[in-house]
Each structure stands twice: as C-alpha cells, then as structure tokens.
C-alpha cells in the first residue's frame, strides 16, 4: 500500500521512541481521501474496506513501516515543558509523492507511546472529524496545512469529561518537525542533537540553503519568512489557530493541529474560541506577535550553531527577529490588498484596509460574508454589502475612498470582481457546521460530515447546492468555545 523511505527513523535513537500501535476492537473506515492517496502514490484496495480500515487504524502495520513517536519539547501558553513528544501520534513512515516531495504518514489516536504522560493515546471521534474537515478546508483555501488521508472509527469508547466514541485520524505532512523539536535538544544542552536536526531539516525542507555562508542563520530566516506568510494568510480568511504553542509550529511552514481552532464569524480582532486560552494569548490579532515569539524560541536553540561567539550569534538572530514584523506586514497588506481587489501598491492602502475592518468591528459584521459581498460591490452592487452592517454609516464613508482607489488602477469592474472572488471564499468551515457534523456522527449519521467535506472542496465557487453552508450562523447557532482533543 505504501512505498516507504523512512529518513527520520535513520536519525539517532534519542530523536524518537520506536513504538507499535495498540490494536482496536472494531475499526471501520469513515472516509478515505482518494485524491490525496493518488497524489501520494498510495495504492489502496477499496474493494476490501475491512483490510483498509485495519491498516489505517493501526491494527495492521504495513510492510516497510518504521513506527515511531517523535521526541519534542515546547512552550505551552508561555510555560516551557522540557519533554512532550508524540503522546497519541505514531509516525508510520515516509513516502515520496508523485511530485518527488517527501511526506510523513502518521496515525493519530493509535494508542499510548512513551510520551503519553499517563494518557490513553487515543482520539475521540469529534476531534478527528474536526481535524479532517479543517485541514482539508485549509488546503482548499490554498493555505499550507497538514492533510487528511483517512478517518477510522475504532469501535471503542474513550474517556474524556464523559465517554466518547473513539477514532483514528491519518495525517499527512511535509514533516512533523516543530520548533519544539529543536527545543528538546537545546534544553538538554545537546548541541550536536540540534546540529543533526538542523542539517536534517535543511536537507529535507530547505536544500537551497546547503551552500549558504551561514546555513543555520539562513534556516532561521527561512522558517521565520514562511511563518510570517502563513500567519498573514490565516488572518486573510479569519482563521484562529487557538493553540500556537511552540510544539504546534512546524519548521516546514504548514498549519498543524486543528484542536480548538475556528474561523471568525463576526469580525472581532480579540476573538478567542479556545476553551483553554483564558487570557486571550492566541486571539486573532495576537497571532503575528506569537509567531515572532515562537521564532525567538527557535533562535535560542540555534544560537550555538550560528556563531561560536555567542554575542555575534545573538546579534545575528536578533536581526532576523526584528525583521519578522516587517515581513509579516508585507505579506498581510498583500493578502488584504487582493481581498479589496487591488493589484498595485500605494501609500495609504493599509489605512484603507483598516478603515473597512474598523467598520466591520463596530458593526460585528460577518468576516467572510462581508468580503464576499465586497466582490459584488466592485461591480456597483452595494446592497449585499450594506446589509452586512447594522449601521452602515461608517461603511458609506469608506466606500467612495475604495472606489476611488480602484479607479486608479484602470481595470474593468468585472475583471476586479472576478479576481476578488478568487481570493475571497464564498464559504469557509463554519464552526456551527462542524459541530453539526460532529453531533450527527456521534449518533452514527455521517452524511453531514460527508456533505461538509464536499462543500469545502471548492470554497471559492458559488454552488447553489451548498448555499446553506455559506450562511452566517444565527445567534443561537454561534459556537462560543472550541476544545482541545486530548
């Protein structure tokens, strides 16, 4: 089924713990991502779903696999934990996809590992559905993210606040190396471990840096640049990660771990959904600053490699950190210019964007619906846009400034609107729709899950059969809190 080539398993033993999944009672395939499987070069016998479910749940370890739990540390809500590691995830192995890129295949919820910290190593059905839906939704939006290969029910119950149905999620990533992976070795004074990991990451993700004058400083810069761009793209679709700990920031620049994440309904820059983020550390507007903070933790781990002179190394690392804000801002304004239909850069564009966001915040206007309605407004149809605002007076002040700015570019309204519809999604993975799919699945009805996944495959296309998924929630439907799956 898989053609494995397991490079991480060839690293020194202290990088991971070899571990086999714990069999489950009655695995049943809920969904298999055939398009992704084809992309990965994975051959699956769909005529034998029981066998496929056995492999994807971990009951059968496929030939060539090297199952392991990766070691890493991390800052969780600002507090450093020197040993975390894969407590409910097992890396099955790696494959080379059809584009020649190395990809990790991982079971999530396949049983305890040496890093489980008294946990059961299992996953509940609800979080598996959420991760499947959101990871594929992010991919369809064009935002780098881990992918969903499969969801499998286990036929067993897991104990959380209350008993829940168990499931296994099969995740695909460019790799699962995190900022926290570097911190694991740095915390132990294991400079050679940091160096081995850095060399591995450069070869796997940033091979163009191998000839750099200072490859470790270049690595820090490259990771910082990718994260700055990634977070800007999150903000462009109203995404709140919810738990931006350093163990949840990948070195590859992919979005990872969709636990208490959510998309904005009404625009509120200080919005928090995560039930465990009581201080608002990871609120929507705080994400760029947290990204920079996380990169600073990576810099601390890399300092011994950057220069033998610690003062010079710290100075060089600080130059990368200081540039993060400008790099993020450049990506952010690029994202929001496109959302406003602008293709050229002008002084004052940031103020123009902020003017709209300010009006949206005052009116609690729906983020996705407002920008979608703005596409129609580009062609002179303002009614839908005005309807997004309880008091459109501030919007009416803003519209002439926007129209004047559009006119400077000299493009036809139809062309502008078409380009805007290519960056402003018609629908997103609405929180209440995800909860609806989870609630139905807990009663054995997976039709809501299937339809939601199908709807989100083409988020920029206005498809009448999925019109209900584009509607903002009513006050009664709004989801106030999302929860971590552990």
C-alpha positions in Angstrom: 0.0 0.0 0.0 2.8 2.4 1.0 6.2 2.7 -0.6 8.2 3.8 2.4 11.5 5.5 2.7 11.9 6.4 6.4 14.6 9.1 6.8 13.6 10.2 10.3 13.9 6.6 11.6 17.5 6.7 10.5 18.3 9.5 12.9 19.9 8.8 16.3 17.8 6.8 18.8 17.3 9.8 21.1 15.2 11.6 18.4 12.3 9.2 18.9 10.9 6.1 20.5 10.1 3.1 18.4 6.5 2.1 19.2 3.8 0.0 17.7 0.1 0.9 17.7 -2.3 -0.7 20.1 -5.0 -2.7 18.2 -8.6 -1.5 18.4 -11.7 -3.6 18.7 -13.7 -2.8 15.6 -12.1 -0.4 13.1 -14.5 0.9 10.4 -13.4 3.2 7.6 -15.4 6.5 7.8 -13.7 8.4 5.0 -10.7 7.8 2.8 -9.2 10.6 0.8 -8.7 9.0 -2.6 -7.4 12.2 -4.3 -4.7 12.6 -1.7 -3.8 8.9 -1.9 -3.3 9.2 -5.6 -1.1 12.3 -5.0 1.0 10.3 -2.6 1.3 7.3 -4.9 -0.6 5.2 -2.3 -2.3 2.2 -3.7 -5.4 1.2 -1.7 -7.7 -1.7 -2.3 -11.1 -0.1 -1.9 -12.8 -3.4 -2.6 -11.7 -4.6 0.8 -12.7 -1.8 3.3 -12.1 -4.0 6.3 -8.5 -4.6 5.4 -8.0 -0.9 4.6 -9.6 0.1 7.9 -7.3 -2.4 9.7 -4.2 -0.7 8.2 -5.4 2.9 8.7 -6.4 2.2 12.3 -3.0 0.6 13.2 -4.4 -2.9 13.7 -2.1 -4.0 10.8 1.3 -2.4 10.4 2.0 -2.1 6.7 5.2 -3.6 5.2 8.1 -1.2 5.3 6.8 0.9 8.1 9.1 2.1 11.0 6.5 3.2 13.6 7.9 5.8 16.0 6.9 8.6 18.4 8.9 11.8 17.9 10.5 13.5 20.8 10.0 17.2 21.3 9.5 19.9 24.0 7.6 23.1 23.8 6.3 26.3 25.4 2.6 25.8 26.1 0.9 29.1 26.8 4.3 30.6 27.5 5.3 27.9 30.0 8.2 25.6 29.0 7.8 21.8 29.2 11.1 20.1 28.5 9.5 16.8 27.4 6.3 16.5 25.4 6.6 14.2 22.4 4.0 12.3 20.4 1.7 11.2 23.1 -1.1 10.0 20.9 0.5 10.0 17.5 2.7 7.5 15.8 4.7 8.2 12.6 4.1 5.2 10.3 6.7 6.3 7.8 7.5 8.5 4.9 6.7 8.3 1.2 7.9 10.2 -1.8 4.8 11.6 -3.5 4.3 11.9 -7.3 5.9 15.4 -7.3 9.0 14.0 -5.7 8.3 15.5 -2.3 8.9 13.6 0.9 5.7 13.3 3.1 5.0 11.9 6.5 2.2 9.5 7.2 1.0 9.4 10.8 -1.6 7.7 12.9 -3.2 10.0 15.4 -5.1 8.2 18.2 -3.5 4.7 17.7 -2.6 4.1 21.3 -0.1 5.2 24.0 3.6 5.9 23.5 6.4 6.6 25.9 5.4 10.3 25.7 1.8 9.8 26.6 2.2 11.1 30.2 -0.4 8.8 31.7 -2.7 9.5 28.7 -4.5 6.8 26.8 -3.0 7.8 23.4 -6.5 7.7 21.9 -8.5 10.2 20.0 -12.3 10.8 20.2 -14.5 10.9 17.1 -15.3 14.6 17.4 -11.8 15.9 17.2 -11.0 13.5 14.4 -13.9 14.9 12.3 -12.8 18.5 13.2 -9.2 17.9 12.1 -10.3 16.1 8.9 -12.7 19.0 7.9 -10.5 21.9 8.8 -7.2 20.5 7.4 -8.9 19.8 4.1 -10.7 23.2 4.2 -7.4 25.0 4.7 -5.8 23.1 1.8 -8.7 24.0 -0.5 -8.2 27.7 0.5 -4.6 27.4 -0.6 -3.1 27.7 2.9 -0.3 25.3 3.7 -1.6 22.7 6.1 -1.3 19.1 7.1 -3.7 16.9 5.2 -6.3 14.3 6.0 -5.8 10.8 4.4 -8.4 9.0 6.4 -10.7 8.8 9.4 -11.4 5.5 11.0 -13.8 4.7 13.9 -12.4 2.2 16.4 -15.5 0.5 17.9 -14.3 1.5 21.3 -15.1 4.3 23.8 -12.6 6.8 25.2 -12.9 8.5 28.5 -12.7 12.3 28.5 -15.1 14.5 30.5 -17.5 11.8 29.5 -17.3 8.7 27.4 -17.0 9.3 23.7 -16.6 7.2 20.6 -13.0 6.5 19.6 -11.4 7.2 16.2 -8.1 7.3 14.5 -7.0 10.1 12.2 -4.4 9.5 9.5 -2.4 12.7 8.9 -0.1 13.7 6.1 2.6 16.4 6.5 5.7 17.6 4.7 7.2 16.7 8.1 6.3 16.8 11.8 9.4 18.6 12.9 8.5 21.5 15.1 10.1 24.4 16.9 9.7 22.3 20.0 11.8 19.5 18.4 14.8 21.9 18.4 13.9 22.9 22.0 14.0 19.3 23.1 17.7 19.0 22.4 18.6 22.6 23.3 17.1 22.1 26.8 19.4 19.2 27.4 22.5 21.1 26.2 22.7 18.6 23.3 24.2 20.9 20.7 25.1 18.0 18.4 21.5 16.9 18.5 20.4 20.5 17.5 23.0 20.4 14.7 21.9 16.9 13.5 18.3 18.1 13.4 19.1 21.4 11.7 21.1 19.5 9.0 18.3 17.1 8.5 15.7 19.9 8.2 17.9 21.9 5.7 18.4 18.8 3.5 14.7 17.9 3.7 12.9 21.3 3.5 15.5 24.0 2.5 18.1 22.3 0.3 18.9 25.6 -1.4 20.5 26.7 2.0 23.1 23.9 2.0 25.6 26.2 0.3 24.8 29.3 2.3 27.6 31.0 4.1 25.8 30.5 7.4 23.2 27.8 6.8 21.9 27.8 10.4 21.2 31.6 10.3 19.7 31.1 6.9 17.5 28.4 8.3 16.2 30.6 11.0 15.4 33.3 8.4 13.7 30.9 6.1 11.5 29.5 8.8 10.6 33.0 10.0 9.7 34.0 6.5 7.4 31.0 6.0 5.7 31.6 9.3 5.1 35.3 8.7 3.5 34.5 5.3 1.5 31.6 6.8 0.0 33.7 9.6 -0.8 36.6 7.2 -2.8 34.1 5.2 -4.6 32.8 8.3 -5.7 36.3 9.0 -6.9 36.7 5.5 -9.6 34.0 6.0 -10.3 34.8 9.6 -8.6 31.7 11.0 -7.7 31.4 14.6 -5.3 28.6 15.4 -6.2 28.6 19.1 -3.1 26.9 20.5 0.0 28.4 18.9 2.4 26.6 21.3 6.0 26.1 20.0 5.2 22.4 19.7 2.5 23.4 17.2 4.7 25.4 14.9 6.2 23.3 12.1 9.5 24.0 10.6 8.1 23.3 7.1 5.6 26.2 7.4 2.4 24.1 7.5 -0.6 24.7 9.7 -0.7 21.8 12.2 -3.0 20.6 14.9 -6.6 21.6 14.5 -7.9 21.2 18.0 -9.5 24.4 19.4 -9.2 26.3 16.1 -12.0 28.2 14.5 -12.9 30.7 11.8 -14.3 34.1 12.6 -18.0 34.7 12.2 -18.4 38.3 13.2 -15.2 40.3 13.0 -13.6 40.8 16.4 -9.8 41.1 16.4 -9.6 40.0 20.0 -11.8 36.9 19.4 -10.8 33.7 21.2 -12.6 30.4 20.8 -10.3 28.0 22.6 -11.7 26.9 26.0 -8.1 26.7 27.4 -7.0 30.2 26.2 -8.4 32.1 29.2 -6.1 35.1 28.8 -6.5 35.6 25.1 -2.9 34.8 24.4 -3.8 33.3 21.0 -6.6 35.7 20.0 -7.0 36.5 16.3 -4.9 39.7 16.3 -2.2 38.3 18.6 -1.2 35.6 16.2 1.6 37.6 14.4 3.2 38.5 17.7 3.1 34.9 18.9 4.6 33.8 15.7 7.5 36.1 16.3 7.8 34.9 19.9 7.9 31.3 18.8 10.6 32.1 16.2 12.6 33.7 19.1 12.5 30.3 20.9 13.8 28.6 17.7 16.6 31.3 17.6 17.6 30.4 21.2 18.0 26.8 20.2 20.1 27.7 17.1 22.4 30.3 18.7 25.3 27.8 19.4 25.2 26.8 15.7 25.0 30.4 14.3 28.4 31.5 15.6 30.9 30.3 18.1 30.9 33.8 19.5 27.7 34.0 21.5 27.4 37.8 21.3 27.7 37.7 17.5 25.2 34.8 17.2 22.6 36.6 19.4 23.1 39.8 17.3 22.6 37.9 14.1 19.5 36.1 15.4 18.0 39.3 16.7 18.3 40.8 13.2 16.0 38.0 12.0 13.6 38.6 14.8 13.5 42.3 14.2 12.7 41.8 10.5 9.8 39.5 11.3 7.3 42.3 11.9 8.1 44.0 8.6 8.0 40.7 6.7 4.6 39.8 8.2 3.3 43.3 7.4 4.3 43.0 3.8 2.5 39.7 3.5 -0.5 40.9 5.4 -1.0 44.0 3.2 -0.5 41.9 0.1 -3.3 39.5 1.3 -5.7 42.3 2.1 -5.0 44.3 -1.0 -6.0 41.3 -3.0 -9.2 40.9 -0.9 -10.0 44.6 -1.8 -9.3 44.0 -5.5 -6.1 45.9 -5.6 -3.1 44.7 -7.6 -0.7 47.7 -7.2 0.8 49.1 -4.1 0.0 52.6 -2.9 0.7 54.6 0.2 -2.3 54.6 2.4 -3.5 51.1 1.4 -3.0 49.9 5.0 -5.3 52.7 6.2 -7.9 51.7 3.6 -7.9 48.1 4.8 -8.1 49.2 8.5 -10.9 51.6 7.7 -13.0 48.7 6.5 -12.0 46.4 9.3 -12.9 49.1 11.8 -16.4 49.5 10.4 -16.7 45.7 10.5 -15.7 45.5 14.1 -18.1 48.3 15.2 -21.0 46.5 13.5 -19.9 42.9 14.3 -20.1 42.3 10.6 -19.5 38.7 9.4 -15.9 38.4 8.1 -16.4 36.0 5.2 -19.8 37.4 4.1 -18.6 41.0 4.1 -15.6 40.3 1.8 -17.8 38.1 -0.4 -20.3 40.9 -0.7 -17.5 43.3 -1.5 -16.9 41.4 -4.7 -20.4 42.4 -5.8 -19.8 45.9 -4.7 -16.8 46.1 -7.1 -19.4 45.9 -9.9 -21.5 48.6 -8.3 -24.0 46.3 -6.4 -23.7 47.6 -2.8 -27.0 46.1 -1.4 -25.5 42.9 -0.1 -22.5 44.7 1.4 -24.7 47.3 3.2 -26.8 44.5 4.6 -23.8 43.1 6.4 -23.7 46.2 8.6 -26.3 47.1 11.3 -25.3 50.7 11.0 -23.7 51.3 7.5 -22.9 54.9 8.0 -19.2 54.3 8.5 -19.2 51.9 5.5 -20.8 54.6 3.4 -17.9 56.9 4.3 -15.4 54.3 3.3 -16.9 53.2 0.0 -16.0 56.3 -2.0 -12.4 56.0 -0.9 -12.3 52.4 -2.0 -14.0 53.1 -5.3 -11.5 56.0 -6.0 -8.6 53.7 -5.2 -10.0 51.0 -7.6 -10.4 53.6 -10.3 -6.7 54.5 -10.1 -5.9 51.0 -11.4 -7.9 51.4 -14.5 -9.3 47.9 -14.7 -12.8 46.9 -15.5 -15.2 46.3 -12.6 -15.9 42.8 -14.0 -12.2 41.9 -14.0 -11.8 43.3 -10.5 -14.8 41.3 -9.2 -13.6 38.1 -10.8 -10.1 38.4 -9.3 -11.7 39.2 -5.9 -13.8 36.1 -6.0 -10.6 34.1 -6.4 -9.3 35.2 -3.1 -12.4 35.8 -1.0 -14.0 32.5 -0.3 -17.7 32.0 -0.8 -17.8 29.7 2.2 -15.5 28.5 5.0 -15.6 25.7 7.6 -18.2 27.4 9.8 -17.9 26.4 13.4 -21.6 25.6 13.8 -21.5 23.4 10.7 -18.5 21.4 12.1 -20.4 21.0 15.4 -23.4 19.8 13.5 -21.4 17.2 11.6 -19.8 16.0 14.9 -23.2 15.8 16.7 -24.7 13.8 13.9 -21.6 11.5 13.7 -21.9 10.7 17.4 -25.3 9.3 16.6 -24.0 7.3 13.7 -25.0 9.7 10.9 -22.0 10.7 8.8 -24.0 12.3 6.0 -23.4 15.8 7.5 -19.7 15.1 7.6 -19.6 13.9 4.0 -21.6 16.8 2.7 -19.5 19.4 4.6 -16.2 17.9 3.2 -17.7 18.0 -0.3 -18.9 21.6 0.1 -15.5 22.8 1.3 -13.6 21.2 -1.6 -14.3 24.3 -3.8 -14.6 27.2 -1.3 -14.3 29.9 -4.0 -17.1 28.6 -6.2 -20.7 29.7 -5.6 -22.6 26.4 -5.8 -26.3 26.6 -5.1 -26.5 23.1 -3.7 -24.3 24.2 -0.8 -25.9 27.6 -0.3 -26.8 26.8 3.3 -23.1 26.4 4.2 -22.3 29.9 3.1 -24.9 31.5 5.5 -23.6 33.0 8.7 -24.9 31.4 11.9 -27.8 32.8 13.8 -27.2 34.0 17.4 -28.5 30.6 18.6 -26.2 28.7 16.2 -23.0 30.5 17.1 -20.2 28.4 18.7 -18.7 30.2 21.7 -16.0 27.7 22.6 -13.9 25.1 20.9 -12.0 22.4 22.7 -8.7 20.6 22.6 -9.0 16.9 21.5 -6.8 15.5 24.2 
